Amino acid sequence: MSLSLAMVALGDNPHLSGAAIAKDLAATWPSLPKAAEMGQKEKTLTFSLGRSIVAIGLMPAPIPWADLEGPCATSWLWPKAAEELKRHKQHLIITVMGEQPAIERSKLLTQTIAAILATCPQSIGVYWGEATLVVPRELFREFAVEMLPDSLPLPIWVDFRAGPGQDGKMAGFTHGMKALGHMELETLNSPESPGELRERLMDLCAYLLQNGPVIEDGHTVGQSAEERIRVVFSPSSFGHDGQVMRLDYSTADKKKPWWKVW
């Protein structure tokens, strides 16, 4: 059985209701299986969602600051993350266990967290550890409700980093695709602005998650048939384990043309 997990930072005296969570899940996503087999033992609440098991554990201490400091410093979704998260007193660990693909587990995890945020006023924000992302309460709930179940809320599942590289170019990478069953994406020589590069990485990730690992080593990608950015499978330049898909803007392999018009 595989699992996906994330954490919710809490303020003082949090109140968690399994009945309220189940009611919000049913009202917000009527197509979801109903929460069943609700049980509580000490500080852990469990229930089933179809063939998946959800466990929500209350931890009477903050999320370690060593885990949060980096994500707070780099968060583009939550500029005041460090200031607001330093005040949290306790946290929840939410785990979804099942045999379904990682994307489906991530959907259930996101929906469960969104229900917790809606029904627990003491919740502050979410730490999505698989991408080392911190997301404020209102924004996480908004992404979940507006995009699930038909679309994927990538900004709260995957960290998209972009910033100055060498020779006036932009560098960037993703963090979170590996947890969803795919290689991370990187580049060292993009001529784009940070916002444009982040959008390109997001579009490519969405394409891969929707279509599977269809981009191969040596293929080219672009926003038109004329724009061909070569994809090279290579070791990470940013410390990721295993191979990554590196976007090389300087060359294009015309023997292996592949592109997608976004």
Buried (B, 14 or more C-beta within 10 A) or exposed (E): EEBBBBBBBBBEEBEBEBEBBBBBBBEBBEEBBEBEEBEEEEEEBBBBBBEBBBBBBBEEEBBEEEBBBEBBEBBBBBEEBBEBBEEBBBBBBBBBBBEBEBBBBBBBBBBBBBBBBBBBEBBBBBBBBBBBBBBBBEBBBBBBBEBBBEEBBBBBBBBBBBEEBEEEBBBBBBBBBBBBEBBBBBBBBBEBEBEEBBBBBBBBBBBBBEEEEEBEBEBBBBEEEEEBBBBBBEEBBBEBEEBBBBBBBEEBBEEBEBBBEE
